[in-house]
Amino acid sequence: MGQRHADAAAALRPTDPQRRYLERGLSEPGGKLPLFDRDGRAVAPRTIQACIAHGWAAPWFNNPAKPDWLVCRLTAKGYAVLGRTPPDQPPRDAGSGDRAPIRSRPKNREN
C-alpha cells in the first residue's frame, strides 16, 4: 500500500483558491504567503490550513500584534506542486565556508 499512497499524494493538486494563495508566494522573498487576497480580503483560514496539511505551506513566524494571523511561507513541496523549484537559499552562516579564516600578519615592529 505504500506505493498507492505515494501515487495518491503525487496526484493531489491544489484547488483554485489554494493555487492562487500559493502562487502569490512565488514573487515574495522567502516564499512568504499573503494574509490577504488581491481584493484585500483575508485569505480563508481553511485554505491556509489545507495548504499546511498538504505540506505546501509552513508556518513562518508568529505575529505578536495579530496572533490569530498565520504567516506562512512556501515549502519545497509547495514550489513543486506549482511546477517550480525553490530558489537557492544562502548558507545559514555566510561567514563559515570551506576556506580557512583570513588572519592578518603581525606587524613588524623593528622601527
Backbone as ProteinMPNN parsed JSONL, in Angstrom:
{"seq_chain_A": "MGQRHADAAAALRPTDPQRRYLERGLSEPGGKLPLFDRDGRAVAPRTIQACIAHGWAAPWFNNPAKPDWLVCRLTAKGYAVLGRTPPDQPPRDAGSGDRAPIRSRPKNREN", "coords_chain_A": {"N_chain_A": [[0.802, -1.186, 0.0], [2.114, 1.171, 0.304], [3.14, 2.232, -2.105], [0.778, 2.933, -3.445], [-0.171, 4.938, -1.765], [1.85, 6.855, -2.126], [1.481, 7.386, -4.843], [-1.081, 8.496, -4.8], [-0.626, 10.791, -3.286], [1.095, 12.137, -5.002], [-0.607, 12.675, -7.1], [-2.302, 14.523, -6.045], [-3.561, 17.733, -6.253], [-3.623, 21.311, -5.818], [-6.657, 23.129, -5.026], [-8.434, 25.703, -6.879], [-8.588, 28.133, -5.242], [-6.544, 27.489, -3.373], [-4.328, 27.238, -5.067], [-4.134, 29.875, -6.078], [-3.483, 31.215, -3.713], [-0.997, 29.98, -3.041], [0.542, 30.622, -5.316], [1.007, 33.318, -5.016], [3.153, 33.443, -3.312], [5.341, 32.956, -4.895], [6.541, 35.239, -5.925], [7.481, 36.577, -3.772], [9.95, 37.474, -1.29], [11.647, 34.772, 0.198], [9.475, 33.161, -0.205], [7.178, 34.055, 1.047], [3.853, 33.896, 2.051], [0.652, 35.396, 1.356], [-1.49, 37.307, 3.586], [-3.785, 38.406, 2.808], [-6.066, 38.463, 0.008], [-5.91, 39.488, -3.489], [-7.927, 41.324, -3.643], [-8.055, 42.445, -1.192], [-9.288, 41.035, 0.819], [-9.234, 38.856, 3.65], [-7.357, 35.873, 3.431], [-8.957, 32.776, 3.333], [-9.057, 30.945, 6.334], [-9.326, 28.132, 6.166], [-8.245, 27.587, 3.681], [-5.549, 28.217, 4.058], [-4.921, 26.418, 6.152], [-5.395, 23.962, 4.844], [-3.387, 23.989, 2.906], [-1.144, 23.901, 4.55], [-1.584, 21.405, 5.736], [-1.217, 19.716, 3.542], [1.434, 20.05, 3.153], [2.378, 22.041, 1.531], [2.687, 24.594, 2.392], [4.157, 26.289, 5.182], [4.032, 27.28, 8.591], [5.568, 30.369, 9.366], [6.331, 32.527, 11.114], [5.213, 33.926, 14.239], [2.849, 36.536, 14.604], [3.004, 38.996, 16.803], [1.333, 41.205, 17.155], [-1.019, 40.485, 15.929], [-2.071, 37.713, 16.805], [-3.802, 35.785, 15.786], [-3.41, 35.721, 13.092], [-1.957, 33.809, 10.596], [1.129, 33.579, 9.504], [2.747, 32.401, 6.743], [5.011, 30.436, 4.675], [6.085, 29.305, 1.427], [6.795, 25.86, 0.923], [9.245, 23.373, -0.098], [7.69, 21.378, -1.273], [5.493, 22.905, -1.901], [6.494, 24.657, -3.869], [7.048, 22.683, -5.764], [4.481, 21.607, -6.372], [3.486, 23.665, -7.788], [4.958, 23.507, -10.005], [7.507, 24.531, -9.954], [10.932, 25.158, -8.953], [12.432, 25.5, -5.76], [13.953, 28.642, -4.87], [17.519, 29.165, -4.733], [18.875, 28.945, -1.558], [20.641, 31.125, 0.612], [23.645, 30.24, 2.403], [23.251, 29.244, 5.836], [25.056, 30.298, 7.677], [26.829, 32.628, 6.525], [29.398, 33.389, 7.001], [30.91, 31.164, 7.488], [32.684, 28.764, 5.752], [34.226, 26.653, 3.317], [36.737, 27.566, 3.236], [39.713, 28.477, 5.021], [39.859, 30.72, 7.815], [40.773, 34.155, 7.263], [43.744, 35.454, 8.347], [45.384, 38.152, 9.816], [48.68, 39.339, 9.279], [51.259, 39.583, 11.728], [52.377, 42.832, 12.699], [55.456, 44.246, 11.75], [57.671, 45.344, 14.052], [60.148, 46.658, 14.03], [61.111, 49.203, 13.867]], "CA_chain_A": [[0.0, 0.0, 0.0], [2.992, 2.331, 0.323], [3.211, 2.817, -3.444], [-0.512, 3.58, -3.732], [-0.216, 6.184, -1.001], [2.758, 7.788, -2.8], [0.843, 7.792, -6.097], [-2.2, 9.371, -4.461], [-0.066, 12.073, -2.862], [1.649, 12.8, -6.177], [-1.713, 13.104, -7.949], [-3.028, 15.574, -5.353], [-3.294, 19.077, -6.757], [-4.384, 22.308, -5.062], [-7.868, 23.709, -5.599], [-8.157, 27.035, -7.427], [-8.2, 29.094, -4.19], [-5.244, 27.104, -2.82], [-3.305, 27.57, -6.068], [-3.966, 31.335, -6.083], [-2.768, 31.544, -2.481], [0.387, 29.516, -3.153], [1.236, 31.34, -6.39], [1.411, 34.643, -4.537], [4.448, 33.313, -2.659], [6.424, 32.818, -5.875], [7.204, 36.518, -6.182], [7.845, 37.198, -2.498], [11.185, 36.973, -0.682], [11.493, 33.639, 1.093], [8.227, 32.451, -0.472], [6.163, 34.495, 2.01], [2.488, 33.806, 1.542], [-0.115, 36.572, 1.771], [-2.577, 37.232, 4.556], [-4.961, 38.932, 2.125], [-6.088, 38.212, -1.433], [-5.665, 40.69, -4.295], [-9.033, 42.262, -3.427], [-7.957, 42.958, 0.166], [-9.994, 40.181, 1.784], [-8.382, 37.869, 4.319], [-7.352, 34.527, 2.859], [-9.75, 31.892, 4.192], [-8.223, 30.079, 7.174], [-9.356, 26.739, 5.696], [-7.303, 27.499, 2.557], [-4.206, 28.197, 4.651], [-4.762, 25.156, 6.887], [-5.312, 22.853, 3.881], [-2.051, 24.047, 2.295], [-0.219, 23.409, 5.574], [-1.822, 19.961, 5.888], [-0.648, 19.022, 2.385], [2.882, 20.268, 3.133], [2.718, 23.05, 0.519], [2.996, 25.809, 3.136], [4.571, 26.036, 6.568], [4.038, 28.493, 9.411], [6.881, 31.002, 9.33], [6.555, 33.159, 12.407], [4.013, 34.449, 14.889], [2.694, 37.982, 14.575], [2.56, 39.336, 18.149], [0.245, 42.186, 17.103], [-2.219, 39.773, 15.48], [-1.734, 36.302, 16.998], [-4.686, 34.893, 15.031], [-2.958, 35.702, 11.707], [-0.981, 32.759, 10.378], [2.088, 33.973, 8.471], [3.353, 31.171, 6.222], [5.903, 30.501, 3.509], [6.053, 28.122, 0.572], [7.773, 24.802, 1.194], [9.74, 22.741, -1.326], [6.523, 20.72, -1.877], [4.655, 23.968, -2.453], [7.087, 25.043, -5.16], [6.913, 21.548, -6.683], [3.099, 21.456, -6.831], [3.285, 24.747, -8.743], [5.838, 23.266, -11.142], [8.709, 25.362, -9.81], [11.945, 24.703, -7.999], [12.688, 26.563, -4.774], [15.164, 29.421, -5.157], [18.678, 28.799, -3.921], [18.916, 29.623, -0.267], [22.01, 31.407, 1.044], [24.036, 29.412, 3.554], [22.771, 29.78, 7.107], [26.122, 31.106, 8.252], [27.62, 33.036, 5.369], [30.778, 33.583, 7.407], [31.659, 29.913, 7.539], [32.731, 28.097, 4.466], [35.271, 25.649, 3.229], [38.045, 28.194, 3.33], [40.211, 28.812, 6.36], [39.692, 32.152, 8.075], [41.901, 35.01, 6.894], [44.399, 36.009, 9.537], [46.318, 39.217, 9.466], [50.063, 39.091, 9.689], [51.691, 40.516, 12.778], [53.131, 43.971, 12.18], [56.879, 44.248, 12.043], [57.924, 46.488, 14.926], [61.6, 46.826, 14.123], [61.481, 50.615, 13.743]], "C_chain_A": [[0.85, 1.258, 0.0], [3.06, 3.017, -1.027], [1.913, 3.526, -3.803], [-0.621, 4.915, -3.015], [0.666, 7.241, -1.674], [2.145, 8.287, -4.099], [-0.302, 8.759, -5.834], [-1.691, 10.753, -4.059], [0.483, 12.844, -4.06], [0.54, 13.349, -7.067], [-2.491, 14.262, -7.327], [-2.596, 16.936, -5.877], [-4.129, 20.074, -5.969], [-5.653, 22.741, -5.806], [-7.512, 25.087, -6.159], [-7.814, 28.054, -6.339], [-6.835, 28.775, -3.564], [-4.129, 27.478, -3.774], [-3.063, 29.082, -6.096], [-3.168, 31.793, -4.866], [-1.286, 31.187, -2.608], [1.165, 30.312, -4.199], [1.708, 32.718, -5.955], [2.775, 34.592, -3.858], [5.617, 33.232, -3.622], [7.198, 34.112, -6.077], [7.645, 37.231, -4.907], [9.151, 36.631, -1.953], [10.891, 35.839, 0.304], [10.225, 32.836, 0.867], [7.115, 32.833, 0.474], [4.791, 34.491, 1.353], [1.64, 34.938, 2.12], [-1.144, 36.277, 2.863], [-3.896, 37.622, 3.896], [-4.895, 38.613, 0.634], [-5.891, 39.535, -2.172], [-6.766, 41.737, -4.146], [-9.048, 42.811, -2.002], [-8.711, 42.163, 1.217], [-9.011, 39.179, 2.385], [-8.483, 36.529, 3.595], [-8.085, 33.624, 3.846], [-8.832, 30.993, 5.02], [-8.224, 28.624, 6.703], [-8.421, 26.538, 4.501], [-5.886, 27.376, 3.094], [-3.961, 26.852, 5.344], [-4.637, 23.96, 5.942], [-3.927, 22.822, 3.231], [-0.988, 23.563, 3.278], [-0.35, 21.897, 5.697], [-1.224, 19.152, 4.741], [0.872, 19.199, 2.288], [3.324, 21.298, 2.119], [3.11, 24.376, 1.156], [3.395, 25.408, 4.549], [4.479, 27.341, 7.343], [5.458, 29.05, 9.47], [7.204, 31.657, 10.657], [5.226, 33.656, 12.955], [4.019, 35.962, 14.81], [2.161, 38.403, 15.949], [1.396, 40.329, 18.152], [-1.075, 41.534, 16.717], [-1.975, 38.274, 15.601], [-2.63, 35.334, 16.22], [-4.318, 34.853, 13.546], [-1.847, 34.668, 11.575], [-0.08, 33.142, 9.204], [2.838, 32.726, 8.036], [4.289, 31.461, 5.058], [5.714, 29.227, 2.696], [7.109, 27.127, 1.017], [8.28, 24.273, -0.141], [8.589, 22.03, -2.044], [5.596, 21.742, -2.522], [5.178, 24.443, -3.796], [6.858, 23.935, -6.186], [5.492, 21.422, -7.229], [2.739, 22.564, -7.824], [4.183, 24.603, -9.967], [7.097, 24.095, -11.127], [9.71, 24.684, -8.891], [12.185, 25.843, -7.017], [13.941, 27.343, -5.151], [16.303, 28.939, -4.275], [18.665, 29.626, -2.652], [20.365, 29.924, 0.085], [22.368, 30.512, 2.221], [23.572, 30.069, 4.841], [23.803, 30.68, 7.762], [27.064, 31.469, 7.12], [29.091, 33.209, 5.722], [31.579, 32.301, 7.452], [31.581, 29.241, 6.186], [33.803, 27.051, 4.494], [36.654, 26.255, 3.406], [38.427, 28.471, 4.776], [40.023, 30.305, 6.578], [40.952, 32.916, 7.689], [42.455, 35.612, 8.17], [45.367, 37.085, 9.084], [47.708, 38.852, 9.982], [50.436, 40.057, 10.803], [52.532, 41.622, 12.155], [54.571, 43.872, 12.633], [57.177, 45.507, 12.857], [59.428, 46.719, 15.113], [62.001, 48.276, 14.085], [61.873, 51.174, 15.053]], "O_chain_A": [[0.327, 2.335, -0.287], [3.041, 4.245, -1.101], [1.939, 4.602, -4.4], [-1.1, 5.9, -3.578], [0.266, 8.4, -1.779], [2.266, 9.465, -4.433], [-0.474, 9.735, -6.565], [-2.267, 11.768, -4.451], [0.351, 14.066, -4.126], [0.723, 14.376, -7.721], [-3.266, 14.919, -8.022], [-1.405, 17.243, -5.934], [-5.217, 19.74, -5.502], [-5.713, 22.723, -7.036], [-6.406, 25.58, -5.935], [-6.833, 28.783, -6.49], [-6.063, 29.684, -3.26], [-3.09, 27.983, -3.346], [-1.915, 29.523, -6.134], [-2.289, 32.648, -4.973], [-0.421, 32.011, -2.311], [2.332, 30.639, -3.982], [2.702, 33.227, -6.472], [3.484, 35.598, -3.83], [6.765, 33.419, -3.219], [8.393, 34.078, -6.372], [8.128, 38.362, -4.961], [9.435, 35.446, -2.128], [9.992, 35.947, 1.138], [9.917, 31.932, 1.643], [6.197, 32.045, 0.697], [4.601, 35.011, 0.253], [1.88, 35.387, 3.241], [-1.597, 35.145, 3.028], [-4.974, 37.233, 4.346], [-3.811, 38.506, 0.063], [-5.726, 40.581, -1.545], [-6.565, 42.904, -4.482], [-9.953, 43.563, -1.64], [-8.771, 42.567, 2.378], [-8.084, 38.718, 1.72], [-9.57, 36.109, 3.197], [-7.857, 33.701, 5.053], [-7.934, 30.352, 4.476], [-7.205, 27.946, 6.832], [-7.867, 25.453, 4.322], [-5.114, 26.531, 2.641], [-2.92, 26.226, 5.145], [-3.859, 23.043, 6.206], [-3.36, 21.748, 3.028], [-0.036, 22.89, 2.882], [0.654, 21.186, 5.756], [-0.774, 18.025, 4.947], [1.521, 18.577, 1.447], [4.521, 21.43, 1.861], [3.788, 25.191, 0.53], [3.027, 24.342, 5.043], [4.813, 28.4, 6.812], [6.426, 28.302, 9.605], [8.239, 31.371, 11.259], [4.245, 33.788, 12.224], [5.067, 36.596, 14.935], [0.983, 38.191, 16.237], [0.562, 40.297, 19.057], [-2.137, 41.99, 17.14], [-1.699, 37.62, 14.596], [-2.253, 34.179, 16.017], [-4.86, 34.031, 12.808], [-0.903, 34.663, 12.364], [-0.485, 33.038, 8.046], [3.488, 32.069, 8.849], [4.345, 32.575, 4.537], [5.247, 28.209, 3.206], [8.197, 27.516, 1.441], [7.796, 24.681, -1.197], [8.509, 22.064, -3.272], [4.989, 21.478, -3.56], [4.415, 24.614, -4.746], [6.516, 24.208, -7.337], [5.31, 21.158, -8.417], [1.8, 22.419, -8.606], [4.18, 25.455, -10.855], [7.694, 24.339, -12.175], [9.375, 23.76, -8.151], [12.145, 27.014, -7.395], [14.888, 26.772, -5.692], [16.079, 28.375, -3.204], [18.47, 30.841, -2.677], [21.235, 29.078, -0.116], [21.485, 30.073, 2.957], [23.504, 31.295, 4.935], [23.457, 31.711, 8.338], [27.982, 30.716, 6.794], [29.945, 33.18, 4.836], [32.809, 32.343, 7.455], [30.519, 29.172, 5.568], [34.24, 26.611, 5.558], [37.622, 25.549, 3.69], [37.569, 28.673, 5.636], [40.028, 31.075, 5.617], [42.061, 32.389, 7.778], [41.726, 36.203, 8.967], [46.074, 36.931, 8.088], [47.865, 38.154, 10.983], [49.987, 41.203, 10.822], [53.295, 41.392, 11.216], [54.861, 43.465, 13.758], [56.951, 46.619, 12.38], [59.901, 46.947, 16.226], [63.184, 48.562, 14.266], [62.217, 52.352, 15.144]]}, "name": "protein", "num_of_chains": 1, "seq": "MGQRHADAAAALRPTDPQRRYLERGLSEPGGKLPLFDRDGRAVAPRTIQACIAHGWAAPWFNNPAKPDWLVCRLTAKGYAVLGRTPPDQPPRDAGSGDRAPIRSRPKNREN"}
